[in-house]
Amino acid sequence: MSQTLSTDIKITKSSTSKINQVNFDNLTFGTVFTDHMYVCDYKNGSWQTPEIKPYGPLTLDPSARVFHYGQAVFEGMKAYKDDNGKVFLFRPDENYKRINTSSARLAMPEFPEDYFFNGLETLLKLDKEWIQPGFGNSLYIRPFSIATQASVSASEANEYKFMIILSPAQAYYSGDVSVLIAEKYSRSASGGIGFAKAAGNYAAQFYPTNLAKKDGYQQVIWTDASTHEYVEEAGTMNVFFRINDTLLTAPVSDKILDGVTRKSLIAIAQKEGIAVEERPIKVSEIVEAANNGSLREIFGAGTAAVISPVKAFKHKDKHFEIDRPEETYADFFKNKLMNIQYNKAEDPFGWRYEVVI
């Protein structure tokens, strides 16, 4: 895929780089940032001239509406460097479309396509040395938009700030997790904003997740808000179940995020001849499969970890260990996907997007 880039950007380069102060072998995810950031303001009904400037703090009025009414959306993407030093993005068109879908749901202005791609590619070129080679290493990309109008009036803002910041990331592995199936708390509800990457969606998960941690579980499998009979997502990821050799995942809806990793895994499964079903999945079906031994795997899918395997879950007062096979779908899909992302295998889907550095 390619883009026509036309937007002028005001560029102020950092006088010195922080890169030599960074230990790339010991990174805490999302805490170290590159030398520059991309900023574009929305005022008087239009997006202004975008700017790339040295990474640093923002100055916002205390009454900026993002603080009071939560108009904030974001995306998560990665840049990858292959063995020959070429840099690739993975399906960035999907992230671009989704941040605008999220913005529209929160009554925020959509961001122009040429502003998005030109800004992102220019920023990556400036901070290209931060994209470390090596399978599993990447540069995490965080586009986001916030309401900046100074007013505590309870309505949508008329001023916004769109930004992109970059953070180097190592190969992500946090170990297999145990999860608690939600019986009281919900991530989203019909007619709500569960499909949007809105900041408030994630804030609302922290409290029930902390309760799960106190019970010895690292994440929550969210269930429907009405009855808690159907599984929806796991933590901040889409979730897959393998029953016998069939892969199951809940269909996307206004309650479930249309994950880029999720749809990519489904496409790979279909190409590889693996049975995959997108349909409502009852909690009772998962419990029954765990009891009769047909539940072979559970794993989450998302940008940061790619795939996060689940080793056990709890429902009501019963704990279930998953007897996983030696060769798992989780490993198979992760390797297939990452080999495409890092340009180690053919890309039959056209997902790779080369950034000419």
N, C-alpha and C positions, 0 to 999 in steps of 0.2 A: 504494500500500500504506500501511497505517497500523498503529500499535501502541497498545496500552493501557498507559499509563505510571502506575505506582503506587508505586514505591519511593521512600522518603525518602532524601535524601542530606545528609550534613553538609557544609556549604560554608564554607570559609575563603578569602576573597578576598585576592589579592595587594594589598599596600598601594600599590605602584607598578607601572606597566607598562613592559616592555622594548621595546614596539613602536616607539617613536620612535628607538631605537638601531639599528634594522634597515634595511638597504638592500635593499628588495624587488626591485630591479633587478639585484642581484648576489648571488644565493643559491647556496651549495653545498648540494646535496641532502642532507637529513637531518642538518644540523649546527646549525640554528637552531630553537629550540622556543618555544612560546607561554608565556603567563604561568601557566597552571594545568595540573594533571594529575589524573586520576581514579584512585583507589586503593580496592581492596576486598580484605580479608584472609579467608582460609579457615582456621578454627580449630574444634576440638571438633566436627568433622563437619558444619559449616555455614558458609555465607558470612555475614560480619559486616556491620554497617552501612557502606555505601559512603561515600566521602569525596572531595570535590574540594578541593585545597589548592594553594598556590603551587608551581610547578615547582621541583624541587630534588633534591639527592642523596638516596639511600636509605642506611639503616644496616642492614647484614645481618651476621649472625654468620659468621665465616670458615668454619664447618663447614656453612653452608646447603647443602642437597643439590643445588641448582642448579649449584653450582660443582664438584661431585664426580661427579654422575651425570646431569647434563644434562637434567633435567626442565624444559624451556622450550619454549613454543610461542608463535606470534605470527600476526598478520594484517597486511595492507597494504590501506588504503582511502583514498579521497579525498573531500573536500567541495568543491563547485564553487559559484561565485556567478555568476548570470546578469546580463544587462545591466540588469535592474530591481532588482538587489540581493537577489533570492531565493536561498536556499541549498539545494542538493540533494546527496544521497548517491546512489551508484549501486549498486543491488542489495545493500544492506547485509545483507539476510537471508542471502545466500549466504556472506558473510564470517562472520556469526554462527554459522551451521551448521558451517562448516569449522573454526573454532577449537575448537569442541566435539568435532568428529570427531578433530582432532589431539590434543586433551587426552585423550580416551578411549584413544587408541592408546598414549599415554605414561603411562597409569594416573593421570591427573590429574583432579580434579573438574571437571565441566562447569559453565559459568557460566550463571546464570539469564537468561532472555531479557529480562525487564523490567529487571533490573539493567543489562544491556548497553545497551539502547536508551535508557533514561532517563538513564543516566550519560553516554552519548555525546552525546545531544542537549543536556543541561544544560551539558556542557563546551563544546560548540560555541557555545551562546548566550553563555556567559561570555567566550569568546575570538573572538567573531564578527568583530571588526575585523581579525583576522589572516587572514581569508579574502579574498584580494585578487581584485577583478574582472579580467576580461581573459581572452580565449580562450587556454587553455594554463596559466594560473595556477591554483593549487589549494592546499588545505590537506591535507597528507598525514597520515593517521591511522594510528597504530600501537597496536592493542590487543595485549597480551601477558600471559602468565601464567608464573610461575616458582615452583619449590619453595623454600620458605624455612625449613623445619624445620632446627634446629641438630642435625645428627647425620651422621656419616660411615658409618653402617650402610648396607650395600648393599641397599636396598629403597626402594619408593616412599615419598615424604614424606607427612606428615599435616597439614602447614601449607603454604599457598600464598599468593601475592599476585598479584591480577589488576590490570592497569593500562591506562590509555589515555593516550598522549601525542600531541601535535600539532606538526607542523612545516610551515611555509609552503614551497611549492615553485613554481618557475617552470616555464614551458613547457620540456619535457624534450627535448633533442636532443643526442645525443653523436656524431652522424655515423653513416654506414653502417659496419658492422663486418665484419671477416674472421674466420672461425671455423675451428677445428681439430676434425675428427671423431675422437672418442676411440677409441683402439685398446687401451689398457691400463687406464686408470682408469674407474671407474663412479660414477654419482651415487647409485644405489640398486639393490636386488636384490629378487627375489620374496620375499614374506613379511616384508619390512622396513618402513621408515617413509617411503618415498619419497613417498607420497601426503599425508603430514602436513607442515604448515609448522612443523617442529621445528628449533630452532636448529642442532643438530648436522648436519642435512642440508646447511646452507649452509657451515659451517666446513670440512667435508670437501671442498668444491669449490675452496677457495682455492688449495691447492697445485698441482693439475693445471692450473688456470687460469693461475697464474703461470708454469708451464712453457710453456703456449701463448703467453703474452705474450712470453717470451724468444725464441720462434720467429717473432714478428711477427704473432700473431693475438690478437684481443681477447677471444674467448670460445671455449667448448668446446661442440660438439654431443655430448651424452651418448648412449651406446649401451648396449645390454643387457649386464648383468654376465656372463651365461653365455657368449655367443659374440661379442659386439660386432658382430653382423650387423644389428641393428635400431636405428634412431634412436629416441630417446625425448624429450629436452628439449634446450634450447639455453641455456647459462648458467643463469640463475635464472628462465627464461621457458619457456612452452610454445612449440613450434616448428611452423611451417606451411611446406609446400612447394607451389609452383605448377608443375605439369607440364602443358604446353600451357595449357588454360584450366580445369583441374581442381585444386581445392585439396585437399591431403592433410595429415592430422595424425594422430599416433599416438593410439590410444584410451586413455582414462584407465584406470588399474589401481592395484594397490597399490604400483606403482613410479613413477607419474606423477601430478603434482599436478592436481587438478580445478580448473583456473584459471577465474576469473570472466571475465576478458577472453577467454580461449579459447572458452568456451561462448557468449559473446555474439557473437563473430565468426562462429561456426558458424551461429547463429540468423539473423544478418544475411545471410550467404551464402545460406541456404536461402530466405529471404524474397525476395532479389533474383534468384533463379533461377540462382545460381552453383553449379556442381557441386562438392560437397564430400564427401570420403570420410574417415571415421574408421576406420583400419585399421592393422595392422602394416606398417611401411615399411622395406624393406631398404636398407642403405647402398649395396649394389650397384645398386639401382634409381635412386638419386640420382646416383651416378657415371655410370651409363649415360645418364641424361637430360642430364647436363652434357656428356657427350661428343657426343650426337647433337643438341644444341641445343634439346631440349624442356623443359629446366629453365629456367623463366622468372623465378622468384623463390624466395627463402627469407626468412622473417622470424620473429622472436620476438614473443610477445604476453604482456603482463603489465601490472600496475597502474601502475608508475612511468613507463615510457616509452610505454605503450599498445602501440605497434608499433615494433620495432627491425629495420630492413632489413639483410639480409646481402648484401654485394657480392662475396664470394669465400669459398671454403673449401679446406681441404687434407685429403686422405685418403691415408694411407701417405706416399709422398714426392712426390705430385703435387698441384700447385696449380691450382685451377679458378676462373676469373673468370666471373661470371654475367652474361650478356647480357640485361639487363632491358629490358622494353618501356617506351616513353615514359609510358604510362598504366599504373600498377601497381595491383595489388590492395592492396598495403600502404597506399598513399595513400588509396585508395577506402574501405577499411575504417576507417582511422584517422579520416577526416573524418566518416563515418557515425556512428561510435561517439561521437566527441567532440561532435558536434552534438546528440546525445541527452543526453549528460552535462551540457552547458552550456545546456540548454533552448533551443537554437536551431532545433530541429526537433521534429516530432511523435515521441512515444514509443509506437509501436504495441505494444511488448512489456510496458509497465508497469514498467520498470526504475527510473525516477526516483523518489526518495523525498525529498519536501520536508521540510526542517527549518524549523519556524516560528520565526523569529528575532524 
